[in-house]
């Protein structure tokens, strides 16, 4: 069953990557790249369906295999996304892009593997939920503000990080809704950060540096969820010298790969205006 879980997670990563590539292709051609404009584009909607299918496959995979097997397979979406995006623009992915993406993937796998699995029931009260939403909103706002005057590659990364922070907060709330104790108003709180994150991510895609944006999203989302899980849900963090050193090395690899990816050719032929 572990092999089945790994296969489902890998297939889910392919769907997720294809969906992200389709949405980036459409977002780069829409000025401005607003959700109102993008939802009228069939290819962008098809990308959304592919992402939904990938997410569903990932959830099913978790029913058949352990988190330590399924989560690293999800990182493969980064390696799939660059060839998909390049194919849509009828060009070959550069060796430097794939090499940088591989380094980031190795780093993310290392980070995933050192985080202990939490088996307890998550609990989040009203105060904790408000702190989660306020913290995520503050971080996302700061990243968005920093992106306004940043050069293109950095702007794409900062906007995608802002989206990743909000997605991480959404994932934390969703985990509580699925497995724990929660207040009724949590159901109304979940869609808002997710929608804002989606809008920010399309702005990041529209800049043109797809690899940077997608990598930043893949990094910020799980790290935010892990941080909120540790701070608010009591979930464990890596302990011991070996785990700490592994986490530091994995973080360094991830950062180095992202910097290298930022120096590659943009996925958009022309510069796009700054996010507003």
C-alpha positions as CSV (number, residue, x, y, z in Angstrom):
1,X,0.0,0.0,0.0
2,X,2.9,2.3,0.5
3,X,3.9,1.9,-3.1
4,X,0.3,2.8,-4.1
5,X,0.4,5.9,-1.9
6,X,3.7,7.0,-3.4
7,X,2.3,6.5,-6.9
8,X,-0.9,8.4,-6.1
9,X,1.1,11.3,-4.6
10,X,3.4,11.4,-7.6
11,X,0.4,11.5,-10.0
12,X,-1.1,14.2,-7.8
13,X,2.1,16.2,-8.1
14,X,1.9,16.0,-11.9
15,X,-1.7,17.3,-12.0
16,X,-0.8,20.1,-9.5
17,X,2.2,21.1,-11.7
18,X,0.2,21.1,-14.9
19,X,-2.5,23.2,-13.2
20,X,0.0,25.7,-12.0
21,X,1.7,26.0,-15.4
22,X,-1.7,26.5,-17.1
23,X,-2.6,29.3,-14.6
24,X,0.8,31.0,-15.0
25,X,0.5,30.9,-18.7
26,X,-2.9,32.7,-18.6
27,X,-1.9,35.1,-15.8
28,X,1.2,36.2,-17.7
29,X,-1.1,37.1,-20.7
30,X,-3.7,39.0,-18.6
31,X,-3.1,42.6,-17.7
32,X,-4.0,43.1,-15.0
33,X,-4.0,39.5,-13.7
34,X,-7.1,39.8,-11.6
35,X,-9.3,36.8,-10.6
36,X,-12.3,38.6,-12.3
37,X,-10.4,38.5,-15.6
38,X,-8.8,35.1,-15.2
39,X,-12.0,33.2,-14.4
40,X,-13.2,34.0,-17.9
41,X,-10.3,32.1,-19.4
42,X,-11.1,28.4,-20.0
43,X,-7.4,27.4,-19.8
44,X,-7.1,29.0,-16.4
45,X,-10.2,27.2,-15.1
46,X,-8.8,24.0,-16.5
47,X,-5.7,24.6,-14.5
48,X,-7.8,25.1,-11.4
49,X,-9.5,21.7,-12.0
50,X,-6.0,20.1,-12.5
51,X,-4.9,21.5,-9.1
52,X,-8.1,20.3,-7.5
53,X,-7.5,16.8,-8.9
54,X,-3.9,16.9,-7.7
55,X,-5.0,17.9,-4.2
56,X,-7.6,15.1,-4.1
57,X,-5.0,12.5,-5.2
58,X,-2.7,13.7,-2.4
59,X,-5.4,13.4,0.2
60,X,-6.2,9.9,-1.0
61,X,-2.5,9.0,-0.9
62,X,-2.4,10.0,2.8
63,X,-5.1,7.4,3.5
64,X,-2.9,4.6,2.1
65,X,0.6,5.7,3.1
66,X,2.5,7.5,5.9
67,X,3.2,11.2,5.8
68,X,6.9,10.6,5.5
69,X,6.4,8.9,2.1
70,X,3.6,11.0,0.7
71,X,4.8,14.5,1.5
72,X,8.2,14.2,-0.2
73,X,6.4,13.0,-3.4
74,X,4.5,16.3,-3.4
75,X,7.7,18.1,-3.8
76,X,8.0,16.5,-7.3
77,X,5.5,19.1,-8.5
78,X,8.3,21.6,-8.6
79,X,10.3,19.4,-11.0
80,X,7.2,18.7,-13.1
81,X,6.0,22.3,-13.3
82,X,9.0,23.8,-15.1
83,X,8.9,21.4,-18.1
84,X,5.1,21.9,-18.3
85,X,5.4,25.7,-18.3
86,X,8.2,25.6,-20.8
87,X,6.2,23.3,-23.1
88,X,3.3,25.8,-23.0
89,X,5.7,28.5,-24.3
90,X,7.1,26.1,-26.8
91,X,10.6,26.1,-25.5
92,X,12.9,23.6,-23.7
93,X,13.5,24.0,-20.0
94,X,17.1,25.2,-19.4
95,X,19.4,22.7,-17.6
96,X,20.1,25.4,-15.0
97,X,16.4,25.7,-14.2
98,X,16.0,22.0,-13.7
99,X,19.2,21.8,-11.7
100,X,18.1,24.6,-9.4
101,X,14.6,23.0,-9.0
102,X,16.2,19.7,-8.1
103,X,18.3,21.4,-5.4
104,X,15.1,23.0,-4.0
105,X,13.3,19.7,-4.1
106,X,16.1,17.9,-2.2
107,X,16.0,20.7,0.4
108,X,12.3,20.5,0.8
109,X,12.4,16.8,1.1
110,X,15.0,17.1,3.9
111,X,12.8,19.6,5.7
112,X,9.7,17.4,5.4
113,X,11.5,14.3,6.7
114,X,12.9,15.9,9.9
115,X,9.4,17.2,11.0
116,X,7.9,14.6,13.4
117,X,4.4,13.4,12.7
118,X,1.8,14.6,15.2
119,X,-0.8,12.0,16.1
120,X,-2.8,13.9,18.7
121,X,-6.1,15.8,18.2
122,X,-5.5,19.4,17.2
123,X,-7.3,22.0,19.2
124,X,-7.7,25.7,18.4
125,X,-9.7,28.2,20.4
126,X,-11.0,31.6,19.2
127,X,-8.0,33.4,20.5
128,X,-5.6,31.1,18.7
129,X,-7.6,31.4,15.5
130,X,-7.5,35.2,15.7
131,X,-3.8,35.1,16.3
132,X,-3.3,32.8,13.4
133,X,-5.3,34.9,10.9
134,X,-3.8,38.2,12.2
135,X,-0.2,36.8,12.0
136,X,-0.7,35.4,8.5
137,X,-2.3,38.7,7.4
138,X,0.5,40.8,8.8
139,X,3.2,38.7,7.2
140,X,1.4,38.6,3.9
141,X,0.9,42.3,3.9
142,X,4.6,43.0,4.7
143,X,5.6,40.7,1.8
144,X,3.2,42.3,-0.6
145,X,4.5,45.8,0.4
146,X,8.1,44.7,-0.1
147,X,7.2,43.3,-3.5
148,X,5.9,46.7,-4.8
149,X,9.3,48.2,-5.5
150,X,11.2,44.9,-6.0
151,X,12.8,43.8,-9.2
152,X,10.8,41.2,-11.2
153,X,12.3,38.0,-9.9
154,X,12.2,39.1,-6.3
155,X,8.7,40.5,-6.8
156,X,7.5,37.1,-8.1
157,X,9.0,35.4,-5.1
158,X,7.7,37.8,-2.5
159,X,4.2,37.7,-3.9
160,X,4.2,33.9,-4.0
161,X,5.6,33.8,-0.4
162,X,2.7,36.0,0.7
163,X,0.3,33.6,-1.0
164,X,2.1,30.7,0.6
165,X,1.8,32.2,4.1
166,X,-2.0,32.6,3.6
167,X,-2.3,29.1,2.2
168,X,-0.3,27.7,5.2
169,X,-2.8,29.5,7.5
170,X,-5.7,28.0,5.6
171,X,-4.1,24.5,5.8
172,X,-3.7,24.9,9.6
173,X,-7.4,25.9,10.0
174,X,-8.4,23.1,7.7
175,X,-6.5,20.5,9.7
176,X,-8.4,21.7,12.8
177,X,-11.7,21.5,11.0
178,X,-11.0,17.9,9.8
179,X,-9.4,16.4,12.9
180,X,-9.9,18.6,15.9
181,X,-12.2,20.8,18.0
182,X,-13.2,24.2,16.6
183,X,-15.7,27.0,16.7
184,X,-18.5,27.4,14.1
185,X,-17.1,30.7,12.8
186,X,-14.0,28.9,11.6
187,X,-16.0,27.7,8.6
188,X,-16.5,31.3,7.5
189,X,-12.8,32.2,8.1
190,X,-11.3,29.5,5.9
191,X,-12.3,30.8,2.4
192,X,-11.0,34.4,2.8
193,X,-7.3,33.8,3.2
194,X,-7.5,31.2,0.5
195,X,-9.0,33.6,-2.0
196,X,-6.6,36.4,-1.2
197,X,-3.7,33.9,-1.6
198,X,-5.1,32.8,-5.0
199,X,-5.2,36.5,-6.1
200,X,-1.6,37.1,-4.9
201,X,-0.4,34.0,-6.6
202,X,-1.8,35.1,-9.9
203,X,0.0,38.4,-9.6
204,X,3.2,36.5,-8.9
205,X,2.7,34.3,-11.9
206,X,2.0,37.4,-14.1
207,X,5.5,38.8,-13.4
208,X,6.9,36.0,-15.5
209,X,9.4,34.2,-13.3
210,X,7.3,31.1,-12.8
211,X,10.1,28.9,-11.3
212,X,10.8,31.5,-8.6
213,X,7.1,32.0,-7.8
214,X,6.3,28.3,-7.7
215,X,9.4,27.5,-5.6
216,X,8.6,30.3,-3.2
217,X,5.0,29.0,-2.8
218,X,6.3,25.4,-2.2
219,X,8.6,26.7,0.5
220,X,6.4,29.2,2.3
221,X,3.2,27.1,2.4
222,X,4.5,24.0,4.4
223,X,6.9,26.0,6.6
224,X,4.0,28.4,7.6
225,X,1.8,25.4,8.4
226,X,4.6,23.8,10.4
227,X,5.2,27.0,12.3
228,X,1.5,27.6,13.1
229,X,1.1,23.9,14.0
230,X,4.0,24.1,16.5
231,X,2.9,27.5,18.0
232,X,-0.8,27.1,18.1
233,X,-1.6,23.3,17.9
234,X,1.3,21.9,20.0
235,X,2.7,19.9,17.1
236,X,6.3,18.8,17.5
237,X,9.4,20.3,15.9
238,X,12.6,18.5,15.0
239,X,14.8,17.8,18.1
240,X,18.3,16.5,18.5
241,X,21.6,17.5,16.9
242,X,21.1,15.3,13.8
243,X,17.6,16.6,13.0
244,X,18.7,20.2,13.6
245,X,21.7,19.9,11.3
246,X,19.6,18.2,8.6
247,X,17.1,21.0,8.8
248,X,19.7,23.7,8.5
249,X,21.4,22.0,5.6
250,X,18.0,21.4,3.9
251,X,17.1,25.1,4.4
252,X,20.5,26.2,3.0
253,X,19.9,24.0,-0.1
254,X,16.4,25.4,-0.6
255,X,17.6,29.0,-0.3
256,X,20.5,28.4,-2.7
257,X,18.3,26.7,-5.3
258,X,15.8,29.5,-5.1
259,X,18.5,32.1,-5.7
260,X,19.8,30.2,-8.6
261,X,16.3,29.8,-10.1
262,X,15.8,33.6,-9.8
263,X,18.8,34.1,-12.2
264,X,17.3,32.0,-15.0
265,X,15.3,33.3,-18.0
266,X,11.8,34.5,-17.2
267,X,8.8,32.6,-18.5
268,X,7.2,35.7,-19.9
269,X,8.7,37.5,-22.9
270,X,8.0,41.0,-21.7
271,X,8.2,42.8,-18.3
272,X,4.9,43.2,-16.6
273,X,3.8,46.1,-14.3
274,X,4.4,45.9,-10.6
275,X,1.6,44.5,-8.4
276,X,-0.7,47.0,-6.9
